[in-house]
Amino acid sequence: MTEKKQTEQTAFQIHRQDNVATALAPLSPGPVRLTGEADQPGLTALEEIPDGHKIAVTDIRAETPIIKYGIPIGTATADISRGAWVHLHCMRSNYDERSSHLDLRTGVPTDSEYL
């Protein structure tokens, strides 16, 4: 019987003050090693997180800033648990007023009808 080799999951924390890190490949529930300026070696992903998306490195309370690059990039719209996917379903962007109207996976606007 051959054992399937499990690849290490990794996320990159850009700045020590960030409360999110970026998935370097799609993440599945389970251990994730943190690289970059992380002050902790890792965490546990709670759900599937697409490549390039954010994972919470701390618990984030609703209405508090989402910090990336050491600056606020958005605001949590719900409580977010450490290890959870951080995206448009639980945050609003400081930079795109329409972000709450974009499809979570594709980024296609859902508030416009295309003929």
Phi and psi in degrees as a GROMACS rama.xvg file:
@    title "Ramachandran Plot"
@    xaxis  label "Phi"
@    yaxis  label "Psi"
@TYPE xy
-98.0536  134.957  THR-2
-87.954  137.342  GLU-3
-79.3467  125.157  LYS-4
-75.8116  126.031  LYS-5
-88.7139  127.457  GLN-6
-84.2227  147.256  THR-7
-71.8149  133.858  GLU-8
-91.5755  138.623  GLN-9
-136.31  142.64  THR-10
-132.068  149.11  ALA-11
-109.923  120.677  PHE-12
-96.0133  114.611  GLN-13
-69.7884  -44.1572  ILE-14
-131.43  144.599  HIS-15
-57.1763  -30.0904  ARG-16
-83.1416  -7.94592  GLN-17
-62.7122  142.279  ASP-18
-103.554  10.142  ASN-19
-135.815  157.237  VAL-20
-128.599  164.114  ALA-21
-105.162  129.355  THR-22
-67.3705  125.618  ALA-23
-84.9955  -9.5816  LEU-24
-159.128  166.058  ALA-25
-55.9913  137.2  PRO-26
-106.491  141.539  LEU-27
-110.436  160.014  SER-28
-53.2837  131.286  PRO-29
142.001  -171.121  GLY-30
-64.3131  139.941  PRO-31
-132.804  125.966  VAL-32
-84.0847  134.773  ARG-33
-98.3699  135.498  LEU-34
-122.377  -179.393  THR-35
85.3547  -136.561  GLY-36
-93.7149  27.1115  GLU-37
-64.5797  139.457  ALA-38
-99.8707  10.9558  ASP-39
-136.985  148.97  GLN-40
-72.0656  -27.0066  PRO-41
-178.222  -175.063  GLY-42
-157.404  -177.385  LEU-43
-113.449  121.213  THR-44
-68.7996  133.181  ALA-45
-91.5486  -15.4027  LEU-46
-157.55  174.948  GLU-47
-65.575  133.283  GLU-48
-132.059  121.07  ILE-49
-64.7501  154.619  PRO-50
-52.2728  131.202  ASP-51
83.9456  -4.33622  GLY-52
-92.2025  170.756  HIS-53
-93.8586  146.131  LYS-54
-122.465  136.24  ILE-55
-71.6554  128.491  ALA-56
-96.2573  -7.60703  VAL-57
-141.614  165.862  THR-58
-67.6618  136.597  ASP-59
-123.552  122.074  ILE-60
-80.1524  149.503  ARG-61
-55.0707  144.239  ALA-62
70.2473  14.9268  GLU-63
-106.932  157.971  THR-64
-66.2022  144.426  PRO-65
-92.502  119.911  ILE-66
-106.833  124.394  ILE-67
-143.264  143.413  LYS-68
65.3909  16.9047  TYR-69
79.3801  7.47312  GLY-70
-132.468  156.178  ILE-71
-69.6423  126.459  PRO-72
-108.512  -9.72855  ILE-73
-176.303  -172.622  GLY-74
-132.413  136.156  THR-75
-66.9188  133.64  ALA-76
-99.3046  -4.26171  THR-77
-153.453  163.882  ALA-78
-64.5082  138.014  ASP-79
-124.361  125.208  ILE-80
-81.7582  148.815  SER-81
-54.9113  127.915  ARG-82
95.8323  -3.61594  GLY-83
-88.7734  158.815  ALA-84
-71.0847  128.752  TRP-85
-111.356  111.766  VAL-86
-156.789  -164.707  HIS-87
-63.0833  -16.6623  LEU-88
-77.3185  -13.8705  HIS-89
-137.308  11.1732  CYS-90
-150.535  159.08  MET-91
-119.922  143.2  ARG-92
-78.4619  145.399  SER-93
-80.6034  -11.6249  ASN-94
-112.389  -15.3568  TYR-95
-136.477  104.264  ASP-96
-60.7203  -25.5512  GLU-97
-88.6667  0.801617  ARG-98
-57.3211  -28.6136  SER-99
-75.0726  -6.31532  SER-100
-109.372  17.4639  HIS-101
-103.891  143.247  LEU-102
-61.2766  135.29  ASP-103
-60.2294  -38.2646  LEU-104
-91.4016  -38.5701  ARG-105
-102.104  -22.2746  THR-106
80.6107  3.87192  GLY-107
-72.3765  134.344  VAL-108
-59.8795  134.948  PRO-109
-103.522  -1.33335  THR-110
-101.038  9.7357  ASP-111
-126.189  143.66  SER-112
-102.64  127.343  GLU-113
-105.301  133.207  TYR-114
